[in-house]
């Protein structure tokens, strides 16, 4: 009887975890995670651009890929804007607010170059 009760208990816990999505809790963002995400975006952009320039990717696919990258970039910028910066992180905040997010990125420039 104890075995059946234990199994039911674990099934209830697993079901609640699945239902409420506790398995997909996002880690708390940090300035380092912002830099990592930006770096990943830049690598993806470089790969996509190289494929387009080498003729591996057609213009329609390239446009869609750039739009997806711009969406990811906007989500990253939204995370950066929502983040509560501490006194010791003012230099990093300035880098993001007055540099990275202020001016068009390479992704934006490439999209404008071919599709606007």
Buried (B, 14 or more C-beta within 10 A) or exposed (E): EEEEEEEEEEEEEEEEEEEEEEEEEEEEBEBEBBBEBBEEBBEBBEEBBEBBEEEEBEEEEBBEBBEEBBEBBEEBBEBBEEBEBEEEBEEBBEBBEEEBBEEEBEBBEBBEEEEE
